[in-house]
Amino acid sequence: MKIAKDLKKGQKVRFVNELRYYLVREVRHPFVICTQKLFGNHYYTILDVEKNIRGSGTSWGFNFKTDSEIADSMLALHGEDPNGYELEISRRNRVAVVITDVIEPEKKVK
């Protein structure tokens, strides 16, 4: 088992009971936003590494496709959205963070 607090942007992470890896898109303690694209659909999960939970967000107004959208979502998670929007991990759909594997990002050859 891997430790969620050690995740870094660019890594790929697989959770228990998940077949596919998520890409770690943004890390700002205590939150980590991970996404995956499957058959043209975008999926995401938000981790709170202090509470050891993960799940979807509670607001319908946020997207998780582009770097800009993910940065806006991270601001809202921290209560820093310029428009006053807030975001938290859904209480109804949260599960424990159990990481089964982490893949380091590939190094780019110059």
Phi and psi in degrees as a GROMACS rama.xvg file:
@    title "Ramachandran Plot"
@    xaxis  label "Phi"
@    yaxis  label "Psi"
@TYPE xy
-97.9092  161.779  LYS-2
-100.153  125.477  ILE-3
-62.668  -32.3891  ALA-4
-64.5506  -18.5487  LYS-5
-91.9327  -0.200013  ASP-6
-65.8896  145.335  LEU-7
-130.96  150.621  LYS-8
-54.7044  134.117  LYS-9
98.9646  -18.6438  GLY-10
-72.8764  158.436  GLN-11
-109.452  136.592  LYS-12
-131.585  140.165  VAL-13
-119.204  136.257  ARG-14
-103.795  158.578  PHE-15
-57.9906  142.737  VAL-16
67.0006  15.8986  ASN-17
-118.635  137.508  GLU-18
-86.7087  -32.0493  LEU-19
-108.094  157.538  ARG-20
-83.7265  149.414  TYR-21
-103.366  147.999  TYR-22
-93.3665  128.529  LEU-23
-74.9432  112.602  VAL-24
-97.9587  -31.8716  ARG-25
-153.016  138.558  GLU-26
-131.913  122.285  VAL-27
-150.681  107.973  ARG-28
-48.8935  131.705  HIS-29
-96.0681  9.46053  PRO-30
-101.573  148.381  PHE-31
-134.03  129.052  VAL-32
-108.203  125.571  ILE-33
-122.259  145.07  CYS-34
-134.24  161.794  THR-35
-149.386  152.736  GLN-36
-119.327  127.017  LYS-37
-138.15  118.029  LEU-38
53.0173  41.3552  PHE-39
82.9913  -5.17503  GLY-40
-101.095  143.392  ASN-41
-101.237  134.486  HIS-42
-126.213  152.53  TYR-43
-144.714  161.163  TYR-44
-145.491  143.32  THR-45
-110.825  130.727  ILE-46
-105.914  140.984  LEU-47
-113.51  105.02  ASP-48
-74.6802  -19.1572  VAL-49
-76.3418  -40.4439  GLU-50
-90.1926  -8.36599  LYS-51
57.6585  45.8667  ASN-52
-128.64  159.788  ILE-53
-147.46  158.937  ARG-54
168.83  -171.166  GLY-55
-82.6889  167.647  SER-56
-81.468  169.62  GLY-57
-100.533  -2.848  THR-58
-113.543  136.779  SER-59
-79.2655  -11.4009  TRP-60
-85.7117  2.11422  GLY-61
-112.832  141.149  PHE-62
-115.064  161.745  ASN-63
-133.372  36.9269  PHE-64
-96.1946  -45.0233  LYS-65
-103.665  163.156  THR-66
-60.0977  -38.2593  ASP-67
-64.7178  -44.0907  SER-68
-63.7596  -38.72  GLU-69
-69.2512  -38.8233  ILE-70
-62.9351  -41.8503  ALA-71
-62.4334  -40.1941  ASP-72
-65.11  -38.9172  SER-73
-64.9452  -39.571  MET-74
-59.7644  -44.3675  LEU-75
-65.518  -36.3356  ALA-76
-61.0546  -34.196  LEU-77
-92.273  4.48582  HIS-78
72.2334  26.727  GLY-79
-116.234  15.0626  GLU-80
-65.7078  131.711  ASP-81
-64.2593  -21.6032  PRO-82
-95.3185  1.30222  ASN-83
85.1356  8.25475  GLY-84
-71.809  145.518  TYR-85
-122.952  151.966  GLU-86
-141.919  139.84  LEU-87
-144.488  166.951  GLU-88
-74.896  132.043  ILE-89
-54.8268  130.461  SER-90
-73.2711  -31.4362  ARG-91
-74.508  -33.6397  ARG-92
-110.371  13.0846  ASN-93
-79.0684  150.982  ARG-94
-137.939  167.008  VAL-95
-70.1691  147.918  ALA-96
-83.0993  112.754  VAL-97
-130.406  106.343  VAL-98
-93.4172  127.96  ILE-99
-99.7846  -23.2564  THR-100
-161.131  148.647  ASP-101
-133.716  132.831  VAL-102
-113.482  128.509  ILE-103
-70.6939  150.601  GLU-104
-66.0896  149.291  PRO-105
-72.4941  137.381  GLU-106
-80.2355  134.492  LYS-107
-80.5933  134.906  LYS-108
-91.8453  131.308  VAL-109
